[in-house]
Amino acid sequence: MKNKTIYIAGHNGLVGSSIYKKASQLNFKEIFTFRRSELDLTNQNDVYNCLKTIKPDFVIIAAAKVGGINANNNFPADFIYENLMIQNNIIHSAYHAKVEKLLFLGSSCIYPKFAPQPIKETELLNGYLEKTNEAYAIAKIAGIKMCEYYRKQYGCNFISAMPTNIYGPGDNFNDLNSHVVPALINRIHKSKINKKDVVTVWGSGKPLREFLFVEDLAEACLFILKKYNDKDTINIGSGEEISIKNLTRILCKLINYNGEIIFDSTKPDGTKRKSLDISKIIKLGWKPNFSLKDGLSKTYKWYLQNLSSLRE
């Protein structure tokens, strides 16, 4: 990657900021980033003109509208519109700018709700999606297919990677709009500080999830940017899964909260089980460095250090 330039879309987000940090340690000639005030990724002309001007060798699309079950349920139109616009504009403009290679980041929610576990990349479009995040998933599937078709028609080296559930420093810790790990950290910590005897967690606690620390994802993205060139998607995960109930117990112990945990079964669980088959990326020579406990510890430490400025 020496003497190459790269544009990281979404460099201020959870994933993008970690990719930017890792990329800064490599020998890129230049790393292009733009704040929202500088570049509106939903504006086709602005994105087109930007990429035609900077002409990056590589592009990573880490920009996306993301959120947990509640946000996906309540704002499906926002999720499908914004994500389609962002990815369509960047992918199409990258083609016109003759970008050497593009990496599109999808999500494990693109796979069918009842896909065999762990989920292989070949399960894409083999069944119905989970309704609670269908709008987001459809947008991401469109991005995957757009990369595939631009490769087929124009010969573009555009690849897609499917990360599992990501967490880490810089996450959104809002109770209603965040993903499960930051939401639980925020809720349990506040219950401890406010000396509440009970913490309520959405759902039954039975669903199984796979989690990957964001620094591991960043390393994986740069790894496959260098090593992977196939048209088919590639999964990125930890290879381990845990129930929401056990995740909550680990966080209570980490935060030193001794109150009662109540699981509210009137709230949606989402998919009952979701873990990815990561044999393809493992065979390429990548593996995660952080255990779940180590990643959660680093995340909670960051949370405590940044309480006054969190996105809530």
KAURUR-V178253 format. One record per pair of residues at least 24 apart in sequence whose C-alpha atoms are under 6 Angstrom apart, sorted by the first residue. I is the first residue (numbers start at 1). J is the second residue. D is the distance in whole Angstrom. If there is no record, write none. Layout:
I J D
I J D
This chain:
1 28 6
2 27 5
2 28 5
3 28 6
3 29 5
4 28 5
4 29 5
4 57 6
5 29 5
5 30 5
5 31 6
5 56 5
5 57 5
6 31 5
6 56 5
6 57 6
6 58 5
6 59 6
7 31 6
7 32 5
7 59 5
8 33 6
8 59 6
8 60 5
9 61 5
9 62 6
9 63 5
10 62 5
10 63 4
14 170 5
14 171 5
16 62 5
18 218 6
19 218 5
41 86 5
42 85 5
42 86 5
44 89 5
48 93 5
51 97 6
52 97 5
55 97 6
57 99 5
57 100 5
58 100 6
58 101 5
58 102 6
59 102 5
60 102 6
60 103 5
61 104 5
67 177 5
67 178 5
68 177 5
68 178 5
68 179 4
71 177 5
72 133 5
73 132 5
76 135 5
79 136 5
80 135 5
80 136 5
80 139 5
84 139 5
101 157 5
101 158 6
102 158 5
103 159 5
103 160 6
104 160 5
105 160 6
105 161 5
106 140 5
106 161 6
106 162 5
107 162 5
107 163 5
108 162 6
108 163 6
108 164 5
109 137 6
110 137 5
118 275 5
118 276 5
118 277 5
119 276 5
119 277 5
120 277 5
148 231 6
160 233 5
161 233 5
161 234 5
161 235 6
162 235 5
162 236 6
163 235 6
163 236 5
163 237 6
164 237 5
165 211 5
166 211 6
166 212 5
166 213 6
166 214 6
167 213 5
167 214 6
168 213 6
168 214 5
168 299 5
169 299 5
169 302 6
172 311 6
173 312 6
174 312 4
192 257 6
197 259 5
198 259 5
198 260 5
198 261 6
199 261 5
200 262 5
200 263 6
201 263 5
202 263 6
202 264 5
202 267 5
203 263 6
203 264 5
203 265 4
203 267 5
203 268 5
203 269 5
204 263 5
204 265 5
205 244 5
205 245 4
206 243 6
207 243 5
207 272 4
207 273 6
208 242 5
208 243 4
208 273 5
209 241 5
209 242 5
209 274 5
210 240 6
210 241 4
210 275 5
212 237 6
212 238 5
213 295 6
216 288 5
235 278 6
